[in-house]
Amino acid sequence: VPTNVARLLMRSLAPRVLTSARRSLVDVSFARSSSRPSPNTAPPTSAALYTVNEGVARITLNQPENKNVLSIELVDAVGDFLAMAQADPSVRAILLTNEGNTFCAGADLRPKLNNTPTKQPRHSLVDILSDIIESPKPVIGQVAGHCTGGGVGLAAAVDLSIVSDDSLFGFTEVRLGVCPAVISVVCLPKLRRADANELLLTGERVPAHRVAEVGLVNYAVPRAELDAKVDEVIGKVLRGGPNALAATKQLLLKIPQMRRDEAFEWTAPLSLSLFKSAEANEGIAAFKERRDASWVPPSRRMGTGRA
């Protein structure tokens, strides 16, 4: 990334310090971790799986026997793999998906054995949601199963989400005597007040087409078409320049919270820097020469230069 572009982007990527207390009902921490491991220190785990293929890092929630609840092991694995994907220059996009018929059932409410030492988590739910939102690389969700509680937050936090239409979604926290506090930060900005009231206050599980209709996810498709739709969306995303995608994610995150004059003050020099960048030179040249830009993976090239 050109130095001036990087400076403009990184100005808004500094982690936010959150000081919420840990919830005693569950092991996994909800607050932002004060000390996190480096991207290259992920220990072996089967709680989630990680592969990289043609520029896409695939993170699979892999505790179907526990409905992929947000256990310490699962959250730590996802946090480690998100960091690895960010640090890998060959990764252009990140795909979050699941094994089993449940994408994620939220907090781990399984009874804890007496005298069992509590494992200290490396990552928290806030870390995971913030990493997804602040990621300069697009994060796509392939939601192949039911979502409740924190699982809805994961599905809502990703940039683009495609869900199987036989999945159910539910903000079920109120029926447990708690509230969807942390995930409300990522869910409420996507919802009308009336829809939010209905979904959060009733705790009802609703079909996937309903959550797509209210804007919590992007697409609800038949399960047999899920892989093809995800591949289609990833293919479209990978046609964008890496720096352009990172800058656009920052626009989506920052502009709605800025005053108009502040927004113009920030975006004008950002736009100028991007237009002067080597990536823009390549993109514009590819468009004029009716060819694919150099950043488009070979398997995704059309040879037409279509923007």
N, C-alpha and C positions, 0 to 999 in steps of 0.2 A: 504494500500500500504506500503511495507517495507520502512523504513526511507530513506535508500540510494537511492532506486528507486524513491521515491517521490521527493527527492532533485533534482535528475537529470531531472525529468519531469517538476517540478515547475520552474526550472531555465529559461525555455522558455515560461512560461505561464503568465508572468507579462504583464498587459495590456499596449498596445501602446498608447501614448498620441498623439492625432491628433488635429490640431487647424484650421480646415477648417471653413469658415464662413457659417452661416445659409443662406439658399436660401429664398428670400422674396416671391417667388411664392407659397410656400407651408408652412403648419404649422409644419409638422414634421421636427425635426432637423436631419441633415446629419452628424454632427460632433459627436465625442464620448462624452457622457455625463460625466461631472466631478463628479457628485454625483448621485449615484444610490441606490434604496432601497434594503433592505435585502431580501433574498429569501422568507421570511415568511410574507411579508407585502403586498402581491398582493390584491388589492381591488376587490370587486365583479365586473364582467364585462360580457357582452354578445358579445363583439367584437371578442373574440376568445374563444374557449372551451378547457377544459383541463380534461383529464381522464388518469388513470393509470390502465393497465391490464396486468398481467403476465410479469411484468418487462418492459413494453413499455409505455412511456408517450406519449399520443397523443395530439398534439396541432392543433386545427382546426381553420383556418381563417373563421370567421363567420359573415361577412358583405356582403352577396351576393347581396343585393340590391344596394350596392355601388361598386360592382365588386372587393370587398376586397382591395380597394386602401389603400395606406400606410398612413392612418389617424393617428392622435396622439393616439386615442383610441386603434386602432389595433396594432400599434407598441408597445405601452405600455403593452398591454395584452400579446403579444408574448414575449417581454422581461421579464416580470414577470414570465411567465410560463417556459421559458427556465431556469431561475434561480431556480425555484422550482424543476424542473426535475434534475438539477445538484446537488441540495442539498439533494435529496431523495435517500438514499442508496438502496432502492428497485428497482429503475429505472436503467435498463441496456442499454436501447436505447431510442431514441426520434424520433417520427414520426411527420412530418409537413405536413398537408394536408388542404383541403378547402371544404367549402360548396358552391354550385352554379356552374355555368358553367365557371367561371373565377377564376383561382388560385389567381392571384393578378395583378391588372392593373397599378401598379406603383404609382407614386406620386398622392396625393389628390389635384386635380385641381378645385374642386368645389368652386364656388364663396363664399367669406366670407361676412357675414352680417356686416354692419357698426355698430360700438359701441359694437361689441361682443368681450369681453375680450379673449385674446389668452391664451389657457391653456398651462401651462408649462409641457413639456414632461418629463417623467421619463427615457425614453430610446430613442435612435436615431437609424437610419438605420445602421450606422456604428457599434453601439453596437450590434445589432442583427446579422449582418453578422460576426462580430468578435467572438461573443459568439458561433455561429454555428461552425466556423472554429476551434476555440480553445477548443471546448468542448471535454473533455476526453471520453465522451460517444458518440458512433456513432449517427449521425443524418441522418435519411432517409426521402426523400421527396416523397410523393404520390401526384403527380400533376394531379388533375382531372379537368383541365380547362385551359383556355387561360392565357398566361403570356405576359405582356408588361412592358417595363421600369424596374423599381425596382423589379417587380415580377420575371423577368428573373434572376436577381441577387440572389434572394432567392432560386430559383430552382437550380442555379449553385453552390451556396455556400454549400449546403448539401453534405454529404459524398457519398451518393448513391441516385440517383433520378430515379423514375419510373413514366412515364407520359402517359396519355391516348393519343392514336394516332390521335384523332380527335381535339387535342388542337393546337393552333397557338402560335408562339413565335415571339416577335418583339422588337428590340432595336429602339423604335419609337421616342426617344428623339430629334434627329436632325430635325424631322418634326414639333417639337414644338419650335424650335429655341434654344434648349439647347443641352447638350451632356450627355452620360451615364457615368459620371465621377466616382462616387463612386462604381457603380457595375462593372466598368471595372477592378477594383482591383481583383475581384473574377472570372470574366469571361475570361479576356485575357490570363491568364496562361493556360487555358484549350483549347485555339484555335490556329490553324495555322494562320499565318499572312494573308494569302489570304482569309480564311474564315472570320476572324475578319473584314477585310476591307469590304467585301461584306455585312455582317450582320449589322455592326455599321454605315457604311456610307450611305447605301441605306434606312435604316429604314423600310425595307419590313418585313411584317409578313410572317413567313415560317412555314411549317407543322412540327409536332413533330418529324417525322422520320428524317428530315433534321438536327435538333439540336442534335439528338442522333448520327447521322452520323458524325458530326463535333466534337463530344465529349463533348458538353456542358451538356448533361444529359446521363444517362447510358442506359435506356431502353425506347422504345416507344411501347406500347402494346395496343391491342383493349380494349376499355373501359370495356367490359364484363369480361376481364381477368385481369384488373388492381388490384383488391383486392387480387387475388390469387398470382400474381407475387410479390406484396409487402409483403405478408405473407411469401412467399418463401425466399425472400431476408432477411427479419428480422430473420427468423429461422436460416439461415446460419450465420448471424452476432452473434446471441446469443450463438452459439457454441464456440465462442472465449472467452478466459479469460478476465475479466474486466480490469486488469492491463495491459495485453498484448495488448488489443485493444487501451487503452489510450497511451501506448508507441508507437504503430504503427501509430496512428494519428500524434504523434509528428514527427516521421520519415518522414511521407508524407509532413508535413508542413515545416520542417527545412532543410532536406537533400538537396533539389534542390537549396537552397540558400547558401550552405556552400562550402568552398574549400574542396578538397578531404582530405587533412591532418586534417583539423578541424573536418570533418565528422567522420573519423576513431577515432580521439581522443575522440569524444563524444559518439560514438556508442559502442566502445569496452567495457568500464565500464558499460554502460547501459545493454548490452547483458549479461555480467557476473552477474550483480545484479539480472536480471530477471531469469537466470538459477538457481540461488541460492534461489529464492523465494518460499514460500509455495504454491503459485499458480502454479508454474512450477512443483513442486513435485507432486501436485495433477493431473495436466494435463498429465504428463508422466506416472504416475501410472495408470490413467484411460485408456490411450492408450495401455499399456502393458496388462492390465486386461480385455481389450475389453468391457469396459463399458463407459457410459457417465460421463464426469467430473461433479463435484458437482455443478458448477455454471450454468449448462444447466437447464433451467426451466423444471419442470416435464412434461409439455405438449409437449415439444420439444424433449424429449429423445427418442433415437432409440435403446438403449440397446446394441449397437455393439462396442462402444468405438471408432468409426470412427472419425479421427481427422478432 
